[in-house]
Amino acid sequence: MFKGQILVRQQVIAIETLADGARKRCEISLADALIPTAPQPRRAFQGWRYFEAKDAPPDLPAGEGAALPQELARQLREIGAW
């Protein structure tokens, strides 16, 4: 998430529960590859990373999104011009 926008996604490789005495925590392993997505405004909160497939922003085709600066693209989407 960058400036209130989801811009990329990463594949979750593994989720492991780690125990340290009475304390437990989860370790989430992510793939190195960042997959650009169509920017989607979202407020920061813990559950945004677990979208249902129908609610997730679509992946951008290879090479798309680099033509316009991200700030300009965001402003065009906000006014409905793109």
For each residue, the residues with C-beta under 8 A, 3 or more apart:
1: 4 5 6 7 42 44 48
2: 5 7
3: 74
4: 1 41 42 43 44
5: 1 2 39 40 41 42 70 74
6: 1 9 37 39 40 42 48 57
7: 1 2 36 37 39 70
8: 34 35 36 37
9: 6 34 35 37 56 57 59
10: 30 31 33 34 35
11: 30 31 33 35
12: 15 28 29 30 31
13: 29 30 31
14: 28 29
15: 12 26 27 28 29
16: 26 27 29
17: 24 25 26 27
18: 24 25 26 27
19: 23 24
20: 23 24 25
21:
22:
23: 19 20
24: 17 18 19 20
25: 17 18 20
26: 15 16 17 18
27: 15 16 17 18
28: 12 14 15
29: 12 13 14 15 16
30: 10 11 12 13
31: 10 11 12 13
32:
33: 10 11
34: 8 9 10
35: 8 9 10 11 59
36: 7 8 59 60 64 65
37: 6 7 8 9 40 56 57 58 59 60
38: 57 58 59 60
39: 5 6 7 57 70 73 74 77
40: 5 6 37 57
41: 4 5
42: 1 4 5 6 48
43: 4 48
44: 1 4 48
45: 48
46: 49
47: 50
48: 1 6 42 43 44 45 51
49: 46
50: 47
51: 48 55 56
52: 55 56
53: 56
54:
55: 51 52
56: 9 37 51 52 53
57: 6 9 37 38 39 40
58: 37 38
59: 9 35 36 37 38
60: 36 37 38 64 65
61: 64
62:
63: 66
64: 36 60 61 67
65: 36 60 68 70 73
66: 63
67: 64
68: 65 72 73 76
69: 72 73
70: 5 7 39 65 73 74
71: 74 75
72: 68 69 75 76
73: 39 65 68 69 70 76 77 82
74: 3 5 39 70 71 77 78
75: 71 72 78 79
76: 68 72 73 79 81 82
77: 39 73 74 80 81 82
78: 74 75
79: 75 76
80: 77
81: 76 77
82: 73 76 77
